[in-house]
Amino acid sequence: MAEGNVFDKRHIDESEKNDLGGVLEQLNLPPSVVKFVRENKLLVQVSIAVILIAVVAFSLYGSYRKEKIQNGANALSVAMEQEGQARIESLLKVESEFSGTSSALWAKISSAHEMVKENDVENARQYYQDIRAEAGKSSPLQPLLALGIAQTSEILKQYQQARTEYEFLKTQTGFKNLGYSGLARIYEIQGEKQLSLQVYEEFLGTLGDGGSQLEKVLVEEKIARIKASL
């Protein structure tokens, strides 16, 4: 009679099925590890279960997050197709339903823009300030938000706040021209023509040979006008 196959399930002792240590010995693990596993079998099993649950949960969250981001982007696109109050209401819905996503952040910024159009300037400025605090100092949105705060502050005749924001914009790539022109304009509004002239001349110097010819002409005209009024 042929000998039984050693791999036949009928030849596996039931006690060996549950002998985790025996399995570990076959893996050539150190005796100390095998001993620890035997003595803490339940702890090891629970730890493995927790790790598996965490992996599954992370995978599910990743799928949920991806779907939320996509749905948020779609909702934002639909909201931007609206007009007036309907757009503001749709944007507010995107903010509440998709919080924590970039779509919600852009919805807030767009809401602030719409508030300005609707002459709700005070609330718009507060919105810009809240978004800036939420975005953090390192956010690339800081210059855009500073511009919103500067312009709404200027409309509200909060000139000191506007000046502070325009000063910041002077240091930001892509916003320097807006910073210089805004600051010079504020000084002129406040009757500080000498300071306004100084900012315009500094602005003209930053344009250099690579600056827009039209921009240079406009700045030169403003400089000439202010000089003529001194």
C-alpha positions as CSV (number, residue, x, y, z in Angstrom):
1,M,0.0,0.0,0.0
2,A,1.3,3.3,-0.9
3,E,2.3,5.6,2.0
4,G,-0.1,8.5,2.7
5,N,0.7,11.9,1.3
6,V,2.2,14.1,3.9
7,F,0.3,17.0,2.5
8,D,-3.0,15.2,2.7
9,K,-5.3,17.2,5.0
10,R,-6.3,14.0,6.8
11,H,-2.7,13.7,8.1
12,I,-2.7,17.1,9.7
13,D,-3.2,17.1,13.4
14,E,-5.8,19.5,14.6
15,S,-3.5,20.8,17.3
16,E,-0.9,21.7,14.6
17,K,-3.5,23.8,12.8
18,N,-3.6,26.2,15.7
19,D,0.1,25.9,16.5
20,L,1.2,29.3,15.3
21,G,4.6,28.8,17.0
22,G,5.2,25.7,14.9
23,V,4.5,27.7,11.7
24,L,7.0,30.3,12.9
25,E,9.6,27.7,13.6
26,Q,9.3,26.5,10.0
27,L,10.0,30.1,8.9
28,N,13.3,29.8,10.7
29,L,12.5,32.7,13.1
30,P,14.6,33.2,16.2
31,P,13.5,31.0,19.2
32,S,12.9,34.2,21.3
33,V,10.3,35.4,18.6
34,V,8.6,32.0,18.5
35,K,8.4,32.0,22.3
36,F,6.9,35.5,22.4
37,V,4.3,34.6,19.8
38,R,3.3,31.4,21.7
39,E,3.0,33.3,25.0
40,N,1.1,36.2,23.4
41,K,-0.9,34.5,20.7
42,L,-4.1,36.4,21.4
43,L,-2.3,39.7,21.4
44,V,-0.6,39.0,18.1
45,Q,-3.9,37.9,16.5
46,V,-5.6,41.1,17.7
47,S,-2.7,43.2,16.5
48,I,-2.9,41.6,13.0
49,A,-6.7,42.1,13.0
50,V,-6.3,45.8,13.9
51,I,-3.7,46.3,11.2
52,L,-5.9,44.7,8.6
53,I,-8.9,46.8,9.7
54,A,-6.8,50.0,9.5
55,V,-5.6,49.1,5.9
56,V,-9.1,48.4,4.8
57,A,-10.4,51.6,6.5
58,F,-7.7,53.7,4.9
59,S,-8.5,52.3,1.5
60,L,-12.2,53.0,1.9
61,Y,-11.5,56.5,3.1
62,G,-9.2,57.1,0.1
63,S,-12.1,56.1,-2.2
64,Y,-14.6,58.3,-0.3
65,R,-12.2,61.2,-0.3
66,K,-11.6,60.9,-4.1
67,E,-15.3,60.7,-4.8
68,K,-15.9,63.7,-2.5
69,I,-13.3,65.8,-4.3
70,Q,-14.7,64.9,-7.7
71,N,-18.3,65.6,-6.7
72,G,-17.2,68.9,-5.1
73,A,-15.5,70.0,-8.4
74,N,-18.7,69.1,-10.3
75,A,-20.9,71.1,-7.9
76,L,-18.6,74.1,-8.1
77,S,-18.7,74.0,-11.8
78,V,-22.5,74.0,-11.7
79,A,-22.6,76.8,-9.2
80,M,-20.4,79.0,-11.3
81,E,-22.9,78.7,-14.2
82,Q,-25.5,80.5,-12.0
83,E,-26.0,84.2,-11.8
84,G,-26.5,86.7,-8.9
85,Q,-28.1,85.4,-5.7
86,A,-28.6,82.0,-7.2
87,R,-24.8,81.6,-7.7
88,I,-24.1,82.7,-4.1
89,E,-26.6,80.2,-2.7
90,S,-25.1,77.4,-4.8
91,L,-21.6,78.4,-3.7
92,L,-22.7,78.3,-0.1
93,K,-24.0,74.8,-0.6
94,V,-20.7,73.7,-2.1
95,E,-19.0,75.1,1.0
96,S,-21.1,73.2,3.5
97,E,-21.4,69.9,1.6
98,F,-17.8,69.6,0.5
99,S,-15.9,71.2,3.4
100,G,-12.2,70.3,3.5
101,T,-11.8,70.2,-0.3
102,S,-10.2,72.7,-2.6
103,S,-13.7,73.1,-4.2
104,A,-15.1,74.4,-0.9
105,L,-12.2,76.8,-0.6
106,W,-12.7,78.2,-4.1
107,A,-16.4,78.4,-3.5
108,K,-15.7,80.7,-0.5
109,I,-13.5,82.9,-2.5
110,S,-16.1,83.1,-5.3
111,S,-18.8,83.8,-2.8
112,A,-16.7,86.8,-1.6
113,H,-16.3,88.0,-5.2
114,E,-20.1,87.8,-5.6
115,M,-20.8,89.7,-2.4
116,V,-18.7,92.6,-3.7
117,K,-20.7,92.6,-6.9
118,E,-23.9,92.7,-4.8
119,N,-22.5,95.6,-2.8
120,D,-22.2,93.5,0.3
121,V,-18.6,94.7,0.8
122,E,-18.4,94.4,4.5
123,N,-19.3,90.7,4.5
124,A,-17.1,90.1,1.5
125,R,-14.1,91.6,3.4
126,Q,-14.8,89.4,6.4
127,Y,-15.1,86.4,4.1
128,Y,-11.7,87.1,2.6
129,Q,-10.2,87.5,6.1
130,D,-11.7,84.2,7.3
131,I,-10.5,82.3,4.2
132,R,-7.0,83.7,4.7
133,A,-6.9,82.4,8.3
134,E,-8.2,79.1,7.2
135,A,-5.8,78.7,4.3
136,G,-2.7,79.4,6.4
137,K,0.3,81.7,5.9
138,S,2.1,79.4,3.5
139,S,-0.9,79.1,1.1
140,P,-0.3,80.2,-2.5
141,L,-3.7,81.9,-2.2
142,Q,-2.4,84.5,0.2
143,P,-1.7,87.2,-2.4
144,L,-5.2,86.7,-4.0
145,L,-6.9,87.0,-0.6
146,A,-4.8,90.0,0.3
147,L,-5.9,91.7,-2.9
148,G,-9.5,91.0,-2.0
149,I,-9.0,92.5,1.5
150,A,-7.2,95.5,0.1
151,Q,-9.8,96.4,-2.4
152,T,-12.8,95.9,-0.1
153,S,-11.0,97.9,2.6
154,E,-10.4,100.6,0.1
155,I,-14.1,100.7,-0.8
156,L,-15.0,100.9,2.9
157,K,-12.4,103.7,3.4
158,Q,-10.4,101.5,5.8
159,Y,-7.3,103.0,4.3
160,Q,-4.8,101.7,6.9
161,Q,-5.8,98.1,6.3
162,A,-5.7,98.7,2.5
163,R,-2.2,100.1,2.7
164,T,-1.0,97.1,4.8
165,E,-2.3,94.7,2.2
166,Y,-1.0,96.7,-0.8
167,E,2.4,96.8,0.9
168,F,2.4,93.0,1.1
169,L,1.3,92.7,-2.5
170,K,4.4,94.7,-3.6
171,T,6.5,91.8,-2.5
172,Q,4.5,89.1,-4.3
173,T,5.3,87.9,-7.8
174,G,2.4,88.5,-10.2
175,F,0.9,91.1,-7.8
176,K,3.6,93.7,-7.6
177,N,2.0,96.1,-10.0
178,L,-1.3,95.9,-8.2
179,G,0.5,96.5,-4.9
180,Y,2.4,99.6,-6.1
181,S,-0.5,101.2,-7.9
182,G,-2.9,100.5,-5.0
183,L,-0.6,101.9,-2.4
184,A,0.1,105.0,-4.5
185,R,-3.6,105.5,-5.0
186,I,-4.4,105.2,-1.3
187,Y,-1.7,107.8,-0.5
188,E,-3.1,110.2,-3.1
189,I,-6.7,109.7,-1.8
190,Q,-5.5,110.6,1.7
191,G,-3.8,113.7,0.4
192,E,-0.3,112.5,0.9
193,K,0.8,113.4,-2.6
194,Q,4.5,113.3,-1.9
195,L,4.3,109.7,-0.6
196,S,2.1,108.8,-3.6
197,L,4.7,110.3,-5.9
198,Q,7.5,108.4,-4.2
199,V,5.6,105.1,-4.6
200,Y,4.9,105.7,-8.3
201,E,8.5,106.6,-9.0
202,E,9.6,103.4,-7.2
203,F,7.0,101.5,-9.3
204,L,8.4,103.0,-12.5
205,G,11.9,101.9,-11.5
206,T,10.7,98.3,-11.0
207,L,9.3,98.1,-14.5
208,G,12.7,98.4,-16.1
209,D,13.3,97.6,-19.8
210,G,11.2,94.4,-19.6
211,G,8.1,96.1,-18.3
212,S,5.0,96.9,-20.3
213,Q,5.3,100.0,-22.4
214,L,1.7,100.9,-21.7
215,E,2.2,100.4,-18.0
216,K,5.2,102.7,-18.1
217,V,3.3,105.4,-19.9
218,L,0.4,105.3,-17.5
219,V,2.8,105.5,-14.5
220,E,4.7,108.4,-16.0
221,E,1.4,110.3,-16.6
222,K,0.5,109.8,-13.0
223,I,3.9,111.0,-11.9
224,A,3.6,114.1,-14.1
225,R,0.1,114.8,-12.8
226,I,1.1,114.6,-9.2
227,K,4.2,116.8,-9.7
228,A,2.1,119.4,-11.4
229,S,-0.3,119.5,-8.4
230,L,2.5,120.0,-5.8
